[in-house]
Amino acid sequence: MITPCGRRTFLAALPAFAGVATTAAAVRPAAAPVRLPLGQAELGVRITGMETIVVRATGRTAWIFVRLSTNDGMTGLGEASMGRRTEMPELAAYFDLVRDRSPFEIERYRQNGRAMAAGGDRVQATAFSAIEQAQWDLVGRALGAPVYDLTGGALRHDLPAYANINRATSDRTPEGFAANARRAAADGFRAIKAAPFDGFPPLDGPAADVEAATELGIACIEAMRAAIGPDVDLKIDVHSFFDVPLAIEVARRLEPQQLSWYEEPVPPTDVASTKAIKEGIRQTMAGGEFLFGVEGFEPLCRERAVDIIMPDVKHCGGLAEMAGIATVAELHGVLVSPHNPSGPVSTMVSAHACAGMSNFDILEYQWNEADWRGDLLDPPERFEAGILRVPDGPGFGITLNDALAREHG
């Protein structure tokens, strides 16, 4: 473990997420490595092992947790979940970059692995991000400090969260969406999200199919609003099924439903179309859930194509990258609401990222997909009136309930 002197030296010297770009002009991380605390080299703490734990939440969702271990018995957690996927062999290449290295060498890892992650697909980005998360957990545990204290301190300890009811809603009718929206509101959540346009037909297909799917989606939204009343926020994710004309048409038809945001009607990489939609509607625009790196989000922010960006700590590059993304967003007056339809480890990692984020808006929570999910962690993941308390123990302040994980593995 780190001596008290070592901890003070480290906390005094550690830049908050060193190497992350902090201006819109400099959107790529700098190359300078983290400066390790005096005497760190002599401590001999090294990352020696990696374990992958797969937990099957439902038939359509599996959570992939990564646990790094050190030669002195510490462990650190990260999450690499990607929908139904139950294997991630890509993790091995990124683990090789930290094997036999100090867990404190986070920036060294980022500089060695970032290009591979940025140049690959979402799986590569997710594997890269998971290892980085687990390194931060190890550093916090080594120092006896919560991760948010290592990255500038907490501005808040209680985080508002919204209930994403989409995966829990198997009945994709207005009645099905309304029932789950009502239940989530009864659970205390003051904001709810759904994606009632999932399965939307190709826009170049039969016009009757497009019209029918449009009407069904709008009917589902109207039913949810009627179920939860005017005082609960309602957020709608379109999952990029629309084009610009249809996105604007639907948004205008939905104005009476008072949406709190309209998410990704077109792919966020199409900045021009995203901006055109934003300028043509009255709703708040959100997006960016699968983008990687500061450079992936900078165009959306610079062009003010959205009001809220949605980096996902599992896919965007990890905690350090998310901090840089939030800084660039802040320069352009854009808020941050982390994408997190994920397992409980990702929720707690995201919570530490949000604790010190000045332009934080709200955190996503995957509602009611598995009623035992909260007990996968110690202390358990719990929401009170839609509020999540950020754990204040060392690292992310959580450990995995291995017995329950095995039961659902």
CORTA-V560833 format. One record per backbone hydrogen bond with DSSP energy under -0.5 kcal/mol. NH is the residue of the N-H (numbers start at 1). CO is the residue of the C=O. Records with the same first field share a line. If there is no record, write none. Layout:
BEGIN
NH->CO  CO
END
This chain:
BEGIN
2->142
7->3
8->4
9->5
10->6
11->7
12->8
13->9
14->10
17->15
18->15
20->17
23->26
27->25
30->19
36->34
40->37
42->39
43->39  40
44->40
47->101
48->46  69
49->69
51->67
53->51  65
54->52
55->53  63
56->408
57->55  61
58->61
62->83
63->55
65->53  63
66->78
67->51
68->66  76
69->49
70->74
71->46
73->70
76->68
78->66
80->64
85->82
91->88
92->89
93->90
94->90
95->91
96->92
97->93  94
98->94  95
99->95
100->47
101->98
105->102
106->104
109->105
110->106
111->107
112->108
113->109
114->110
117->113
118->114
119->115
120->116  117
125->121
126->122
127->123
128->124
129->125
130->126
131->127
132->128
133->129
134->130
135->131
136->132
137->133
138->134
139->135
140->136
141->137
142->138
143->139
144->140
145->140
147->395
149->146
150->146  147
151->147  148
153->148
155->355
156->355
159->388
161->386
162->363
163->191
164->162  365
165->163  193
169->165  166
170->168
172->170
173->171
177->173
178->174
179->175
180->176
181->177
182->178
183->179
184->180
185->181
186->182
187->183
188->185
189->184
192->233
193->163
194->235
197->237
198->195
200->197
205->202
209->206
210->206
211->207
212->208
213->209
214->210
215->211
216->212
217->213
218->214
219->215
220->216
221->217
222->218
223->219
224->220
225->221
226->222
227->223
228->224
229->225
232->229
233->190
235->192
236->261
237->194
238->236  263
240->264
241->238
242->265
247->243
248->244
249->245
250->246
251->247
252->248
253->249
254->250
255->252
257->254
258->255
260->234
261->234
262->284
263->236
264->286
270->267
271->269
274->270
275->271
276->272
277->273
278->274
279->275
280->276  277
281->277  278
286->262
287->308
291->288
293->316
296->292  293
297->293  294
298->294
299->295
301->297
302->298
303->299
304->301
305->300
306->300
307->285
308->285
309->335
310->287
313->311
315->312
316->312
322->318
323->319
324->320
325->321
326->322
327->323
328->324
329->325
330->326
331->327
332->328  329
333->330
334->329
335->307
336->359
337->309
339->311
342->340
347->343
348->344
349->345
350->346
351->347
352->348
353->349
354->350
355->351
356->352
357->354
358->356
360->357
361->336
363->160
364->338
365->162
367->164  365
369->366
373->370
375->372
376->373
377->374
378->399
381->374
382->380
384->387
385->383
387->384
388->159
389->382
390->157
395->145
397->394
399->378
401->376
402->400
405->401
406->402
407->403
408->404
409->406
END
